[in-house]
Amino acid sequence: AFAAALRAAAAAHDAARADELKAAATTAISAAITQFSVATTTSTAPADDGEETVHPHAYNGYLAVVAHNHTKPAMKKFVEENVDVVSLFPIVTTRSTGAVLENAFGLAVQHKTCSGPLGGDQEIGGMISLGQVDGVLFFRDPLSAHPHDDDIKALMRICDVHCIPTANNPASGRAVVDYLAGVAARRADDITSGAATAAAVA
């Protein structure tokens, strides 16, 4: 009977893990379709004065937003307080953190990875290596053990390798958000001045 119970428990665990992997794959496919749709649509829109404006997502890289379970409330509050800057960047996040952001106040998440223990942190690390990420907000839980701790350390290392501004708590998050606001403003100025120069030459 004990052996049968063990087999039943193992089967239930395998089924649950298969469901999670299937959900992660579905999320990844959906994100890829969304990215393709964004890439194939125009990045400009008419302003009130009839001039075309470029959406910030067209020239800003991703902002990675990740939080462990016990720090998700702090992340939710932080993003809500800084949504004016956060929304200037396309968001990449792990599946569970993305759900919190979307359900809390409808923040659009452009790309969701699978959950951290299933490789989501490594997915974000790969995007950093490809030069697709401008900043990382990763509110880690320092008081709990994590089965994917090596993945977390690898992500932090790749942030250091590529000199990506990174925050692990709300206090450092404010510094990163202030920095990214300046980055976005300078890029917007470059776009505006470039368009003005092109118009003058024409």
C-alpha positions as CSV (number, residue, x, y, z in Angstrom):
1,A,0.0,0.0,0.0
2,F,2.9,2.4,0.8
3,A,4.5,1.7,-2.5
4,A,1.2,2.3,-4.3
5,A,0.8,5.6,-2.5
6,L,4.4,6.6,-3.5
7,R,3.6,5.7,-7.1
8,A,0.4,7.7,-7.0
9,A,2.2,10.7,-5.5
10,A,4.9,10.6,-8.1
11,A,2.3,10.4,-10.9
12,A,0.4,13.4,-9.5
13,H,3.7,15.3,-9.3
14,D,4.6,14.5,-12.9
15,A,1.1,15.5,-14.1
16,A,1.3,18.8,-12.3
17,R,4.7,19.5,-13.7
18,A,3.5,18.6,-17.2
19,D,0.6,21.1,-16.8
20,E,3.0,23.8,-15.7
21,L,5.4,23.2,-18.6
22,K,2.4,23.2,-21.0
23,A,1.3,26.5,-19.6
24,A,4.8,27.9,-19.9
25,A,5.0,26.8,-23.5
26,T,1.6,28.4,-24.3
27,T,2.7,31.6,-22.7
28,A,5.9,31.7,-24.7
29,I,4.1,31.1,-28.0
30,S,1.6,33.8,-27.1
31,A,4.4,36.2,-26.3
32,A,6.1,35.5,-29.6
33,I,2.9,36.1,-31.5
34,T,2.5,39.4,-29.6
35,Q,6.1,40.5,-30.3
36,F,5.6,39.7,-34.0
37,S,2.4,41.7,-34.2
38,V,4.1,44.7,-32.5
39,A,7.1,44.4,-34.8
40,T,5.0,44.4,-37.9
41,T,2.8,47.3,-37.0
42,T,3.7,51.0,-37.2
43,S,5.6,52.5,-34.3
44,T,4.3,56.0,-35.0
45,A,1.0,57.7,-34.3
46,P,-0.4,61.1,-35.1
47,A,0.0,63.6,-32.3
48,D,-2.6,66.3,-31.5
49,D,-0.9,68.8,-33.9
50,G,-0.9,66.3,-36.8
51,E,2.8,65.4,-36.4
52,E,3.7,61.8,-36.1
53,T,5.2,60.7,-32.7
54,V,7.3,57.7,-32.0
55,H,6.2,55.4,-29.2
56,P,8.9,55.0,-26.5
57,H,8.8,51.2,-27.0
58,A,10.2,51.7,-30.4
59,Y,13.6,53.0,-29.1
60,N,13.8,51.7,-25.5
61,G,14.9,48.2,-24.6
62,Y,13.1,45.8,-22.3
63,L,12.7,46.5,-18.5
64,A,12.9,43.1,-16.7
65,V,10.5,43.0,-13.7
66,V,10.7,40.0,-11.4
67,A,9.8,39.3,-7.8
68,H,9.8,36.3,-5.5
69,N,6.5,35.4,-3.9
70,H,7.1,37.2,-0.6
71,T,8.3,40.3,-2.4
72,K,5.5,40.5,-5.0
73,P,3.4,42.9,-2.9
74,A,6.4,45.3,-2.7
75,M,7.0,45.0,-6.4
76,K,3.3,45.7,-7.1
77,K,3.4,48.8,-5.0
78,F,6.7,50.0,-6.5
79,V,5.5,49.6,-10.1
80,E,2.3,51.3,-9.3
81,E,4.2,54.3,-7.8
82,N,6.5,54.5,-10.8
83,V,4.3,53.4,-13.7
84,D,4.9,56.6,-15.6
85,V,8.6,55.6,-16.1
86,V,8.0,51.8,-16.2
87,S,5.5,52.2,-19.0
88,L,8.1,53.9,-21.2
89,F,9.8,50.5,-21.6
90,P,8.4,47.2,-23.0
91,I,8.2,44.8,-20.0
92,V,9.6,41.3,-19.8
93,T,8.7,39.3,-16.7
94,T,8.3,35.8,-15.4
95,R,4.9,34.3,-15.7
96,S,3.7,34.7,-12.0
97,T,5.1,38.2,-11.7
98,G,3.5,39.2,-15.0
99,A,0.1,38.0,-13.8
100,V,0.4,40.1,-10.7
101,L,1.2,43.2,-12.7
102,E,-1.6,42.6,-15.2
103,N,-4.2,41.8,-12.7
104,A,-3.3,44.6,-10.3
105,F,-3.7,47.6,-12.6
106,G,-3.7,46.3,-16.2
107,L,-0.1,47.0,-17.0
108,A,0.7,45.6,-20.4
109,V,3.4,43.0,-20.3
110,Q,5.1,42.6,-23.7
111,H,6.9,39.3,-23.0
112,K,6.5,36.6,-20.3
113,T,9.1,34.0,-19.7
114,C,8.3,30.8,-17.9
115,S,8.6,30.8,-14.1
116,G,12.0,31.3,-12.5
117,P,12.4,27.6,-11.3
118,L,11.7,26.4,-14.9
119,G,14.3,28.7,-16.5
120,G,12.7,32.1,-16.7
121,D,15.7,33.8,-15.1
122,Q,17.9,32.3,-17.7
123,E,15.6,33.4,-20.5
124,I,16.0,37.0,-19.2
125,G,19.8,36.5,-19.0
126,G,19.8,35.5,-22.6
127,M,18.0,38.6,-23.6
128,I,20.5,40.7,-21.7
129,S,23.4,38.9,-23.5
130,L,21.7,39.9,-26.8
131,G,21.5,43.6,-25.8
132,Q,17.7,43.6,-25.5
133,V,17.4,44.7,-21.9
134,D,17.9,48.3,-20.5
135,G,17.3,47.5,-16.8
136,V,16.4,44.9,-14.3
137,L,14.1,45.2,-11.2
138,F,14.5,41.9,-9.4
139,F,13.1,42.1,-5.9
140,R,14.6,39.0,-4.3
141,D,13.5,37.3,-1.1
142,P,16.6,37.1,1.1
143,L,14.9,35.1,3.8
144,S,13.8,32.1,1.8
145,A,15.6,29.3,0.1
146,H,15.2,29.0,-3.7
147,P,15.6,25.8,-5.7
148,H,16.9,27.8,-8.6
149,D,19.4,29.9,-6.6
150,D,22.2,29.2,-9.1
151,D,20.0,30.6,-11.9
152,I,19.4,33.8,-9.9
153,K,23.1,34.2,-9.3
154,A,23.8,33.6,-13.0
155,L,21.3,36.4,-13.9
156,M,22.9,38.8,-11.4
157,R,26.3,37.9,-12.9
158,I,25.2,38.5,-16.5
159,C,23.8,41.9,-15.3
160,D,27.2,42.8,-14.0
161,V,29.0,41.5,-17.1
162,H,26.9,43.7,-19.4
163,C,26.7,46.7,-16.9
164,I,22.9,46.5,-16.7
165,P,21.4,48.8,-13.9
166,T,19.9,46.4,-11.4
167,A,17.7,46.8,-8.3
168,N,17.0,44.1,-5.7
169,N,14.7,46.2,-3.5
170,P,12.5,49.3,-3.6
171,A,15.3,51.6,-2.4
172,S,17.7,50.6,-5.1
173,G,14.7,50.4,-7.5
174,R,14.2,54.2,-7.2
175,A,17.7,54.8,-8.3
176,V,17.3,52.5,-11.3
177,V,14.0,54.1,-12.3
178,D,15.5,57.6,-12.1
179,Y,18.4,56.5,-14.3
180,L,16.1,54.9,-16.8
181,A,13.9,58.0,-16.9
182,G,16.9,60.0,-18.0
183,V,17.9,57.4,-20.6
184,A,14.4,57.5,-22.1
185,A,14.4,61.3,-22.2
186,R,17.7,61.5,-23.9
187,R,16.6,58.9,-26.5
188,A,13.4,60.9,-27.1
189,D,15.4,64.1,-27.6
190,D,17.7,62.3,-30.1
191,I,14.7,61.1,-32.1
192,T,13.2,64.5,-32.1
193,S,16.4,66.3,-33.1
194,G,17.1,63.7,-35.8
195,A,13.7,64.1,-37.3
196,A,14.1,67.9,-37.2
197,T,17.5,67.6,-39.0
198,A,16.1,65.3,-41.6
199,A,13.2,67.7,-42.2
200,A,15.5,70.7,-42.5
201,V,17.7,68.8,-45.0
202,A,14.7,67.8,-47.1
